[in-house]
Amino acid sequence: MLDALFTPRRLALVGASQRPGTLGALLARNLAGYPGELLALRAGDSLQAAVGASGPIDLAVVAVPAKAVPGVAADAAAAGVRAMVVLSAGFAETGDTALQDELVRNARSGADGPVRVIGPNCFGLQNCDLPLNASIAAGLPRGGGGISFVSQSGAYAMAIYDLATDEQARFAKVCAPGNTCDVTIAELLAELAADPASRTLCFLLESMRDGRAFVEHARRAAPDKPVIVARTGRSAAGARAAASHTAALAAGEAVSRGAFRQAGIVQARSGQELLDAARALDGQPLPGGPRVGIITNSGGTGVELADLLADEGLAVPALSAGLQRRIGELLPPFASPANPVDMTPVWSRFAELYPALVEILARSGEVDVVVPVLLQRAATDPATVAGVIGAVERLRADGVAVPVHVCWVAPRSSRGQADTLAAAGVPVFEWPARTARAVGLARAYASARERVHPPAPQPPPFTGSVPGADDPVGVAGLLGGFGIATVPATRCATPHEAATAATRFPAVVKLAVAEHRTERGGVRLGLSDAAQVRAAAADLLPAGDVLVSPQLDGVEVAVGGLRDPAFGPVVMVGLGGIWVEVLADVAFALAPLSVAEARDLLATLQGHALLTGARGGEPVDLAALAGVVAAVGDLMAAVPQVAGVDLNPVLATSAGAIAVDWKVRRL
């Protein structure tokens, strides 16, 4: 599919026009540089006739009024056209889903297979190397780079041209698929992952209708290519705006964050961060660790950058005494050979010191990233800039794979020097905050690609029946079938039955069927003998049957499962028991997941130290607890009749993990 979209041999523009101000005229102008055969068809001209006269057409770029587009799709299907890009608006984004459905239906009517459709209501697509500008953008971004960018915002796709100009960034492919009526975001990811020209894959997303497929493709790609995502609609207001803008509901932020982490996706908070991370990753080697060496001529700027790097989980380590002595021999008096290395404003020596220090730090083995801060005169001096470029070139020639990222603190009038660095493949980021975030995201990818696990095998389909919420003992049996231990519980309908069932003390008596038993006063704890059990049961039985269990201790963990509309079966883990919703220390992952993935998931909790023996406590059996999490994932994946699972709490101890309260919700 990708070759028909981005490298078509013969292309037809349907709706070509010479009338200024029309979409057809804009596209005719943009396609003028296309090196293949371009057929300019006016609205109403036949693709079948064009194929008969000129031969097969790989791609049709459509710019006719919305009402005419389904007819073009039918014509394209009959003509054997492989793909269409529909830029015309007036479909599902305006509420006319019937017209969009007709477009898709007609595109799939061909005897030789479907016409794959990008759009409608879209920016279009670009191949910056071919060149091909089948879009409404004013121009093509600079080619020759490995960044490919897919955006559900057409405005961001248009802004890429400005970014490429301003930051000297180089791109491979750009696509904004609009309403995404046929070709999905996940399919584009899979195609770009297989594209040798696309080395760094960037996605600005407003909705996640095919979230699971996207994550599965990203998991396969992440070990070899960074997948960077900025997702709008994370807040309630943003989600409303995204839904109205794309005619699609956004998936829950917490679920998508967990699924992305599981797949090794780098998560940026904004489009700017996404593109900064892309430049950092596409232009330099990966950071081999978290240690950053800073070179500056301003103590204050160096300290600010060090603080911001720490916020990203990176370190600015003290240099060894020997390395400091070596650096100190180069520096003027009152300069600091520590890290940050502060040469002071010794302007006359900038061209000598900056490149020398870049090389010394990068070759030292004591840092994993080098960040020279080019401040004021250091940035405006062509000799200093040339020296830094030369140092980086020597490092690469010698096989030193330590990335160098420039922090740029200088007036706009000196931007030409930054362009020189960027054109030489040295990424430049304005101000410490952007620099720290870009380096942090580059390191995040280097760590993520090592953490990604292969997909867990799908469990065999469940063929039994699912007990209802009114049968907690039966639900315990279902859970046990998946290896989830539950506290022994006996259902009782009389105080005498309850007293007889209590064989271990202290005991617990609780309502057998109730939501939020604790808040409703439906639980009695710490019952020390049969008489107390009998009294507690007598108090609760007017509201329904009770369960009698021994009372256990341990660290309270909530484990659950749900079906997300975009991601399918999902597991959740959190700390706090009855306080889990208050503490909100929870994490999500797609199901099924391996025990190793479940342990990784537990490690992301802010309160993870409670599980590993904080403040002298006894560490819990993490393997057993992770096994419960993985088992809930297997249940959610194997039993499609189950809408959700709640094990809250699971009590984790050094001896294992056991659920003492459980619910399963059927669809």
N, C-alpha and C positions, 0 to 999 in steps of 0.2 A: 504493500500500500504506500509506503513512504516514497518510493521512487516515482510513483504516479503523481503524488502531491508536490514533492519538492524538486524532482528532477525529470519533469515530463519532456518527452521528445517532441511532441506536438501538442500545442495548447490552443484552445478556442476561447476567445472573449465573447460572451453572449450578452449583447446589449451595448456593443461598442458605439461610440458617438463622437462627433466632432464639435458638439455644442458645448461651449464653455460653461463650467459650473455644474455639469452633470457627472454622476458617478461613472458612467461609461467613458466619458472623456478623460477623467482622472486615471482610470485604470488603463486606458489605451496609452496614456503618457507614461505611467509607471512600468508598463510591460514592454516599453520600447527597447530596453536593453537586454531583453530575454534572448539568449543565443539560439534557441531552437526555432521551429517553425510556428509562427503565430497566425492564427486565423481570426480575423476581426469580423464577427457576425452581428448584424443589427438585430434589434428585438424583432422576433417573428421569423428570422431565418432558421433553416433546418439544420440541425447537427447531423442528421442522417444523410442529407444531401452533401454536407461538407465532407463527411467520411467517404462517401462514394466518389467525390472528386479528388480528395487529397490523401486519403488513407486514415488509419486509426488515430483517434484522439485520446491522449492519456488524461488530460485535465481540461475541464470546462470551468471558466471563471464567469460567474453569473451576476449580472447587474441590471436586471429587468424588474419592473414593479412586482410586488409580492404576489398578486393574483395570477401573474403569468408564470411564476416559478414552477408550480407543479407540472405544467405543460412542458417546460424545459426539461424537467427531471424525467418525464416519460419519454421525450425525444432522445435524451442522453442514454437512457436504458436501452432503447431500441437500437441506438447507434453503436452500442458497445463501449461507450465512454467509461473509463475506469474510475474517475473521481470528479467531484464537483466542489467548488468553493462558492458558496452563496453569500454574497455580501448584502443582498437586499434585506430590508427590515420590514416588520409588519406581521410577525408570526406569534409564537407563544409569549414573547415578551410583552405583547399588547393584549394578551388574552385569547388570541385566535389560535387555539391548539388544533382545531380541525384542519386549517390550511397547512399547518406544519405536518400533521399526520398524513395528509394527502401527498405532500412533498416526499416524505419518507417512503410511503407506500409505492408511489410511482418510481422512485429511484431503485426500488428493489424488484421491479417487475421485469427486468431484462432477462432474455433467454440465456445470455452468456454470463449471468451473475449480476449482483447488485452494483450500482454506482455508489461508491462511498462518498458521503457528504460531510464537508466542513461547513458549519454554520447552521441555519441562516443567521442574519443579524450579526455579522462578524466583521472583524478588522481584516481578516484574510491571512495570508502566510507569505513568508519570505525565505529564500535561500541566499544567504549573503555571499556565498562562494560562486554560485553558478554564473551570473547573478539572476535572481528571479524576485520580482516585487509584485506579487499578486495580492496587493493590499491597498488600503486607503492612506498609507503613510506617505509623507512627503519625500522620503528617500530611503535607501537601504543603509542599515548599520554597516560598519566596517567589517569586512570578511577576514578570513584567515585565523579566526579564533575557534575555540572549542565550546563556547557557551551557546547552548540552545535554550530558548525561553518560550514557555507556553503560558499564556495569560487568559484568565476569564474576564479580565478587564481590557477592553479594546484601547482605552486611553493609555494604560501602561505600555501596551505593545507599541503604540505610536511614540511614547516617550523614549523607547529604547534607541531610536535614531538620535535623539538629543544626548542621551547618555553616552552612546558610542562616540559622538563628536566631542563632548566635553571631557570625558574620562579616557579617551583613546582606547576604549574597550573594543574587543573584536568578537564577533559572533559567528555562529554557524547557521542556525535556523531560528525563525521566530514564527509563532502561530498564536492567534487568538480566535478560538473556535465559536465564540458567540453562544447561541442557544444549545449547541452540542446535541443536535437532534439525532445524529447517527454515529460518527466517529467520536469515541469517548476520550476523556483525558487519560484514562488508563491505557487505552490503545496507543495514544501518542507517546506516552512514556515508554511502552514496550518497543515501539518502533525506533525512538531516539536512542534507547539503550543499546540497540543493535546497530546503530549508525556510527561508523568509525569517525566521522567528522565531529560528532557531538561528544565532547569529553566531560562537560559539566552541565547537568540537566536542572533547569530552574522552572518552578511552577508557582504562579500567583493564582490562588484558588479562592473562589467565592462560595462554592458549594461542592459537595462530595457525594453525588448520587451513586457513583461506582467506587466508593471508598475502599472496599475490600480488594477489588481487582487492582486498584492503584497501588495499595500497600504491598500486595503480593509481587507485582512487577518491580516495585522499588526495592524490595528485599533481595530479589535476584540481581538487580543492577548495582546495589550499594557497595559490594566488595570491590568493584572495578571502577565505578563512576559515581561521583557525588550526586545525590538527588536533594535539591534544596527547595523547600516549600515555605512560602509566606501565605498564610490563610487569613483572609478577612472574614468578618462575621463572627469573631470570637466573643464579643459582648452581645448582650440582648439587643441593643440598638443596631449593632452591626449585622446581627443575624436577620433582623427585620429588613434592613436595607438590602442585604444580599438576596434574600428571598424575592423581594419585589423587583430586583434588578435582573435576576437570572431565571426567574420562574422555577426556582428549586429551593427546597429547605436545606439549611446547613445542618451538618451533623454536630453532635455535642462536642464542645471544645476539649473537654477532658478525655473523651474517648478517642478523638482524632490525635490528640497529643500522645497518648499511650501507644496507639497503633503506629504512629510515625516513628516513635522512639524504637519500638520493636523491630521495625524494618530498616533502621539505620538512616532514616531521613533526617537531614539537617533542617531545623525549624527556625526560620527568621521571623521577626516580629513585624516587619514592614517590607515594602518593595525595595526601598533603598538598602536595607540590610541584606536582602536576598542578593541584590546585584553586587554589593560590596563583597559578600562572601564568594560569589561566583568569580569575581576578579582575583580574589586572594587564592582560590583553589585552582583556577585555570592557568595562572601565571607563574606559580612557584611550586616547589616540592611540598609535600605534606609535612607538617610539624611532627617530629619524631617523639615529642614529649611536651610537657607543659612549661618548660623553662624558657624565659624570654630575656634576652639581653637588650638593653636600651642604650642608645648613644644620643647625647643631647648637648646643646650649648646653653641650656637654661635649666637650672635646678628645679624650678617650680613646675615647668612643663613635664620634666622627667618624672617627678613625684606624682603628678596628676595621672600620667599614663600608667605608672606602676599600680596606683590604686584601682584604676579602671580595669586593668588586666586581672587584678586579684578578684574583682567582681565577676569576671568570666571564668573563674576557676583556674587561672594561670598563675605562675610564680615568677617573680623577679629575684632570683637567688643571689646571695652574696657570692662573689667570685673568690676563687682560691687565692691564698697569699701569693703564690708564684705568679698567677695570671695578673693579679693587681700590680705586682712589681714590674712585670713586663709592660703593662699598659702605662704605669706611672712614669716609666722612662721616656715615654713619648710626649706626655702631657706637660703643659706649662705649670709653674707653681700655682698653688691654691686650687688646682683642678682636682677632681675626684676620680680615682680609678675603680671605685666600687661600682655596683650596679644599681641604678643607672650610672653609666660612665658620663660624667659632666666635664667637658673640655673647657668650659667657660667661654665667653664671647671673644675668643682669640681669632678674630676675623681673618688675619693674614695667613693662618695655618689651616683653615677649614678644608681646603682642597687636598691637603696632605693627610689630615687626621681622620676625616670621615671615612675615606676608603680603607685606610690602614686599620682602623678600629673594626670596621665591618668584617674584614678578613680575619683579624685576630680572634674576634669573638666566635665567628662561624667555624673556625678551624680548631677551637679550643676544646671541644667536647663537653663544655660546661653549660651550654645553652642549646635550645632546640629551634629558636627563632631569633632573628636579629631585627630590631626596629630602630633605624636611624631617624631621629626627629630633625627634619630640615626646617629650621626656624629662622624667619627673616633673612638675614644676609646669607645664611647657608643655602637657602632656597633660591635666592636670586643670583647666586654665583654660578655661571656655566661650568667653571672648572670643577667645583665641588660636585655638581650633578654628574658630570662626565666621569669623575673619579669613582662615585658610587656605582655607576653602570659598569665601569671597568672591573671593579672589585667583584661584582656579582658574576660577570662573565668569566673571571678567573676561577671563582668557586665552582661554577658549573663545569668548566673545562677540566677541573681536577676531580670531579665527581663528588664534591662536597654538597650533600643534599639538605642543607639548612636553608629554609626560606628567609628571604629578606623583604620586609614590607616597610614602606616609607610613610611616616607620619608627617603630614604637610601642614605647617602653620606659617602662612605667608599671605601677602596681599594678592588680590586677583590679577594685578598687573604682572605678576611673576608666573602665571599659570603656564606659560610656554615651557618653562623648565620642568614642570610636572608632566606635561605632555611628552617631553623628551624621555623622561624616565619610563612612563607607561608604554611608549612606543618601543622601548628596549626590553619590555617584558617585566619591568619592576613595578608592582602595584603601588599606587599612591592613594592615601586616604586622608581627607582633610580633618584635622583636629584629633586630639587623643581619643574622644569617645567613639568615633567611627572606626579608628584604627584598632582599638581594643576589641570592639565587637567583631570586626572582620577577622582578626587573628583568632578570637575565641571560637567563632564558627568554623574556621578552618581546622582548629584543633578538635572541635566537636566531631567533625567528620572523620578525622584520623582515628579517633577513639571508637566511633560508632562502627566503622567498617570492620574493626577487630571483634566487636561485640555481637554482630549479627549472627543468629543461629539459623540453620536450615529449617524450613517449615516442619512442624511436627506432623506425624502421619495422622490421617483421618481415622478416628475410631470406627469400628464396625457399626452399622445402623442398629438402633435399638428396636426390638420387635415386640416388647411387652407393653403393658398398659401403664399409664401414668396416674398414680393416686391423686385424688383431689385434696384441696386445702383442709377439708374436714377429716382427713385421715393421716394425722402426723406419724403414726406408727408405720403405716404403709409407705409414707414418704421416706422414713428412715430406712426402710428396706430397699427402696430405689437407690438412695444414696449409697448404701452399703454395697450394692451391686457394682458401683463405680469405684469402690475402695475408700469411701469417705466414712470414717468412724463417727458414730453418734453416741451420746451418753445413753445408757440403758434407761428406757422410759416405759412406764406402764400406764395405760389409760384406765381411769377409774370413774365410776358413776355414783359411788356412795362413799361416805367417810370411812366405813369399815374396809371397803376395798382399798382405799388409799393407805390406811394404817397397815394393812396386811402387805401391801406392795413395798412399803419402805423397809428395806433390809440393811441399808447402809446409811450411816449418819455422819455429819449433818445431811439432811435431805432438803429437796426443793419440791414444792407443790405449785403448779401454775395452770392457768386455763389452757385446755388442749387446743382450742381454736380461737385465736384472737390476734388482731394486728396491734402492735405496740403494747404488749402486755404490761410492760413496766409502767408506762404513763397511765394506764387504766387501772393500776393497782391489782393486776392479775397475777402477781408472782409473790410467793412467800419463801424467804430464804432462811438458812440457818436453823432449820427445825431439828432439834436434838433427840427427839424420841417419838414413839408412835402416837402418844397423846397429842403432841403438838402437830403432828401430821394430820391426825383426825380432825382437830379443831380448824386448821387451815383449810382443809378440804371442805368442811361444813360451811365455812365462810364463803368459799368461791363457787361451790357447786350450783347455787341458784343461777349463775350466769352460764353454766354449761359444764361438761365433763372436765376433769383435770388430768394432768400428767404428773406422775411421781417419779423423781429421779434422785440419785445421789448428787450432792453438791461437790463440784470440783473447783480447783484453783488453777490459775495460769495467766499468761499475758493474753488479754482479750484482743482478738483480731476478727475483723469482718471480712468474709469471703463471699462473693456473689457472682451471678451471671445474668446477662440480659441479651436481648436481641436489638441491636442498633439498626435503624432503617438504612443506613449507608454501609455499615461495616459488618452486619450480620452478628453471629454469636461472639460475645465479648465476656471476659472475666474482669472482676474488680477485686482489689484487696485494699484494706485500710485498717488503721489502728483505732481503738477506742471503744469497741463494743457498742453500748448504748449511746456513746458520745461520738460515734463515727461521723454523723452528720454535722455536729458542732465543730469538731476538730478539722474536718475536711481534708484529712491526710490520707488520700486515696490515690490509687493508680490503676490504670486499665491496660489490657492487652487483648489482642484477638485470640479467639479459641479455634482449634485446639492449640495448646502450647506445651512445650516440653518442661520437665522438672527444672532443667537448667534455666530456661526462660523465666519460669516462675520465681526462681531464686533471684534472678536479675530484677524482676519486678518488685519483689520485697525490698531489695536494696535501694530502690528509688524513694521509699517512704521517708519522710523527714524524721519519723520516730524509729527508724530502723535500729538504732542503738538499744532500744528497749528489748529487742529480740536477741541481741548479741552480748548481753550481760552488763548493761550500763549501771553505774554506781554500785558495783559489786554484786549485781543480780546474777542469777544462774542463766547462762545462754540457753535458748530454746533449741529444739531439734529442727533446724531450718530445713533439712531434707524432708522431714515429715510434713511440715507446714507447706512447703512448696509442692509436695505431693497432693495435698488437699486442693491447692489452687489449680494444679494441672488436672486433677480429677473433675473439678467443676467445669473446666474447659472441655474435657471429653464429654461430659454429660450434655453440655449445651450444643456441642457439635453433633452428637449422636442422636439426640432426642428432639426432633423438630417440633414436637407438640409442647415443649416446655418454653414458656415465655421468659421465665426468670427464676433464679435460685437465690435464696438468702440464707447464709450460714452466719448467724450473728448472735452471740459470739462463737468463734472457734477458740478454744483455750489451748494455747501453745505452752509446752513445758519441755524440759530436757528429755522427757520420756516419750514425747510424741505430740500429736495435735488431734483434738476431738471436738466435734460440734456439739454444743449443748442447747442450741435453739436453731430451728431450721424451717424453711418454707420453700415450696416449689409452686410456681404459678403456671397454670396451663394456658395455652392460647385459646 
